[in-house]
Each structure stands twice: as structure tokens, then as C-alpha cells.
Amino acid sequence: MGTATLPYDQLAKKYTNSESQYIEVNGLTIHYRDEGSGPPLLLLHGVASSLHTWDAWTNQLKNKYRVIRIDMPGFGLTGPDSVSDAQTPEYMNRVINGLVDQLGIQRFFLVGSSLGGYFAWNYAAAYPERLYKMALLSPVGYPQDMPFWLGFASFPGLHWITPTMMPRFLVHWTAESAYADEDKLDESVKQRYFDFTQRRGNRESYVQHFLQFRELAHGEDKPQKVKDVLTPTLLMWGAQDDWIPLDVMREFYRDLSYSDYIVYEGVGHLPMEELPLQTARDVDHFFMDELRKVDNHPQETAIKYYDKDLISTQASSN
């Protein structure tokens, strides 16, 4: 019934490998992996997920990029922070800056999926000078209908129960609902989702983020900060996404001044897992190509950095 708490050492033994590292950022110990070489690329996962969602992308991209992915605060092996504002974009801005500063990174590419996409575009609005380009996979931000399980777990009254009990069958059903093709969801991945609900503090963190999602989804005001984002952005969306519908993508595309989009037929909420090779190629092409849609972009100098003839010399000087 999902009421147990698994020892941290047991989870760490199962879900770390030789690439796993730990870093303390603002007093919180974060589990992360730092692989490959080239321009830095930071990957932020979605709600109730972990850095493992990027396994296939990392394998595809680490020969061109320095791929950095984290278990975000409140999820995976990192677990929750005790500060009062741990669900806010301002908090995640501090985490991201603390992480990249300690890793010696001045500017980087940023990718966010779902909740990670929400934090990514908020970061871009606050710190455009630190980013080259950004990709958002079904990000949160605009009013919409709540996905069933997130709505159920955060429903008034029930949200007092779900931090103590997240049954296996509901966790598995929720994971399945994020896929258009359930055959692509391995049993080991479903087990991982369930295991991480049993890390101490994670269930409480999940519900707090579900409540945050509910507030965003039911809000009447559209996010004005999106219009402040100048970072060239690629929107990547599954046509069969039952969590964040295509109508939300259209609103992002309308409000992001320098954006393009790709819609993947037959794909759900997690394009990087359902269609990893194609989506990794698409994001690489977008990052390494000049932004073709505008002639005079405020970050034009930075974009030209990624002319393929200059990549090796510029990367070494950075």
C-alpha cells in the first residue's frame, strides 16, 4: 500500500552507479551525474521522477556535451529540503546557480521536462545571461485540467492522506498514464517510481508539488514571466500527452518570443523516454544550429558560439 520507508542505503545501492556523485548546494546534498565533454547541458526531470529519466538521452548526447543531470530537490535520492520555499522557482534558481557555480560553469544549455520545464523557463526569465538555448518538454505553467492521479493526490482532504500512503498500483497506473505506448514502459521503471516514493520525505514532497501544480492549473491568470524569456527555446511535445495538452504548447509558443516546436505523433508526456533517439537528435540539432527565425536576437553573439566550425576552440576557452 505504499506506507513503508526504505533505508537510504538500500535505495542508493540500487539506483546509483559509477557516474553517481553528491554535491552540497545551500545545505542540501544532491545526487547528480556529470558525464561526457563539450558545452555544458543541464537536464531537469519532472514531478515524481528522477535523473534516470534521461538515461537514453545521456547515452546519445555525452559524446557532444557535458551532460549534467540531478535528482531534483524533493525527488529521487536527493529528497526534500527543509526550507519553507522549496517548491518555488526562486528556490530552484538558487539550487541551479549553486550547482553550476560549484561545477565551474558560466553558461550552459538547459532542458526541463514537465515540472522541470516550469523551473527551467522561470530560470531563463531570471538569468538569461547564463543560458545559450533551452528546450522544454511538456512544461507546466498555464491553466489546464489536472492529470487524474495528481488531482486525486492533491484533492482537498485527501492530500493529508497521500503523504503517508501511495499504493503501488496507483503509482504504476500514474506512470503508465504518462506513456502513449505502455509497452515502452519497463517493469523496472515502474518499480523505480514506486521505490522512490518510499524514500523518507519524498511522499510529502510529491504532494506539495502536486498542490503547486493544482494552483497553477486552476489559476485564472496566465504566467506573465513567460513573455520575459528571451532565450531561444525549443518546445517538444507528445501529441498524445494526457498530462499537459497541446493547447498549453500553443500558449507557450505564442508567448515565447524566440521559440519553435516539434510535436511527436503517438507519444505521450515523456518524449525523451518513448522516442529517445529522435528527440535527442532534434534537441542537438536545435542547440547546435543558428536560430533561423530572427535576424537580430539579443543573444546573437552567444548563438554564434555554436557554429560547428568554432565549437572546439570556443568550448575550450569557456
VENKA-V630220 format. One record per backbone hydrogen bond with DSSP energy under -0.5 kcal/mol. NH is the residue of the N-H (numbers start at 1). CO is the residue of the C=O. E is the energy in kcal/mol with one decimal. If there is no record, write none. Layout:
nh & co & e
NH & CO & E
NH & CO & E
//
This chain:
nh & co & e
6 & 198 & -2.4
11 & 7 & -1.8
12 & 8 & -3.1
13 & 9 & -2.2
14 & 10 & -1.3
15 & 11 & -2.4
16 & 12 & -1.0
20 & 17 & -1.6
21 & 32 & -2.8
23 & 30 & -1.9
25 & 23 & -0.6
25 & 28 & -3.0
26 & 24 & -0.5
28 & 25 & -1.9
30 & 23 & -3.2
30 & 28 & -0.6
32 & 21 & -2.5
33 & 69 & -2.3
34 & 19 & -0.7
35 & 67 & -2.7
37 & 62 & -1.2
39 & 64 & -0.7
41 & 66 & -2.6
42 & 109 & -2.6
43 & 68 & -2.5
44 & 111 & -2.5
49 & 46 & -1.6
53 & 50 & -1.8
54 & 51 & -1.7
55 & 52 & -1.9
58 & 54 & -2.8
59 & 55 & -2.0
60 & 56 & -1.6
61 & 57 & -2.5
62 & 58 & -2.2
64 & 61 & -2.2
65 & 61 & -2.2
66 & 39 & -1.9
67 & 35 & -2.8
67 & 65 & -1.0
68 & 41 & -3.2
68 & 66 & -0.6
69 & 33 & -2.2
70 & 43 & -1.1
71 & 31 & -2.6
72 & 70 & -0.9
74 & 79 & -2.7
75 & 72 & -2.1
76 & 49 & -0.5
78 & 75 & -0.9
79 & 75 & -1.9
86 & 83 & -0.9
88 & 85 & -2.0
92 & 88 & -1.9
93 & 89 & -2.5
94 & 90 & -1.6
95 & 91 & -2.1
96 & 92 & -2.9
97 & 93 & -2.5
98 & 94 & -2.5
99 & 95 & -2.5
100 & 96 & -2.7
101 & 97 & -2.2
102 & 98 & -1.7
103 & 99 & -1.7
104 & 101 & -1.3
105 & 100 & -3.0
106 & 104 & -0.5
108 & 130 & -2.1
109 & 40 & -2.7
110 & 133 & -1.7
111 & 42 & -2.5
112 & 135 & -2.0
113 & 44 & -2.2
114 & 137 & -2.7
116 & 113 & -2.3
118 & 114 & -1.7
119 & 115 & -2.1
120 & 116 & -2.0
121 & 117 & -2.6
122 & 118 & -1.7
123 & 119 & -2.0
124 & 120 & -2.4
125 & 121 & -1.8
126 & 122 & -1.4
127 & 123 & -3.0
130 & 127 & -1.7
131 & 128 & -1.3
132 & 108 & -1.8
134 & 232 & -2.4
135 & 110 & -2.1
136 & 234 & -2.7
137 & 112 & -2.7
138 & 136 & -0.7
138 & 236 & -1.2
140 & 114 & -1.5
141 & 142 & -0.5
144 & 217 & -1.4
151 & 147 & -2.8
152 & 148 & -3.0
153 & 149 & -3.0
154 & 150 & -1.3
155 & 152 & -1.2
158 & 155 & -0.8
158 & 156 & -0.5
159 & 155 & -2.0
160 & 157 & -1.1
161 & 158 & -2.0
162 & 158 & -2.3
164 & 161 & -2.1
165 & 161 & -0.9
166 & 2 & -1.6
171 & 167 & -2.2
172 & 168 & -2.8
173 & 169 & -2.2
174 & 170 & -2.3
175 & 171 & -2.2
176 & 172 & -2.4
177 & 173 & -1.9
178 & 174 & -0.7
178 & 175 & -1.0
179 & 176 & -1.6
182 & 180 & -0.7
184 & 181 & -1.9
185 & 182 & -1.9
186 & 184 & -0.8
190 & 186 & -1.9
191 & 187 & -2.4
192 & 188 & -1.8
193 & 189 & -2.2
194 & 190 & -1.9
195 & 191 & -3.1
196 & 192 & -2.3
197 & 193 & -0.7
197 & 194 & -0.9
198 & 194 & -0.5
198 & 195 & -1.7
199 & 196 & -1.0
202 & 199 & -2.1
203 & 199 & -0.6
205 & 201 & -1.9
206 & 202 & -3.1
207 & 203 & -2.2
208 & 204 & -1.9
209 & 205 & -2.2
210 & 206 & -2.5
211 & 207 & -2.5
212 & 208 & -1.7
213 & 209 & -2.5
214 & 210 & -2.7
215 & 211 & -2.2
216 & 212 & -2.2
217 & 213 & -3.1
218 & 214 & -2.3
219 & 215 & -0.6
219 & 216 & -0.5
226 & 223 & -0.6
227 & 224 & -1.1
228 & 225 & -1.7
229 & 226 & -1.5
230 & 228 & -0.5
232 & 132 & -0.5
233 & 258 & -2.6
234 & 134 & -2.2
235 & 233 & -0.5
235 & 260 & -2.9
236 & 136 & -2.8
237 & 262 & -2.4
239 & 264 & -2.9
240 & 267 & -2.6
241 & 238 & -1.6
242 & 240 & -0.7
245 & 243 & -0.5
248 & 245 & -1.5
249 & 245 & -0.9
250 & 246 & -2.1
251 & 247 & -1.4
252 & 248 & -2.3
253 & 249 & -2.8
254 & 250 & -2.0
255 & 251 & -2.0
256 & 252 & -2.6
257 & 229 & -0.7
257 & 255 & -0.7
259 & 256 & -0.5
260 & 233 & -1.9
262 & 235 & -2.4
264 & 237 & -3.0
265 & 263 & -0.6
267 & 264 & -1.1
269 & 178 & -2.0
270 & 178 & -0.8
273 & 270 & -1.7
274 & 270 & -2.4
275 & 271 & -2.5
279 & 275 & -2.1
280 & 276 & -2.2
281 & 277 & -2.1
282 & 278 & -2.4
283 & 279 & -2.3
284 & 280 & -2.0
285 & 281 & -2.5
286 & 282 & -2.2
287 & 283 & -2.5
288 & 284 & -2.5
289 & 285 & -1.1
292 & 290 & -0.8
300 & 297 & -2.0
303 & 299 & -2.3
304 & 300 & -2.3
305 & 301 & -0.7
305 & 302 & -0.7
306 & 303 & -2.0
307 & 304 & -2.0
310 & 307 & -1.9
311 & 307 & -0.8
314 & 310 & -2.7
315 & 311 & -2.3
316 & 312 & -1.8
317 & 313 & -1.7
318 & 314 & -1.6
//
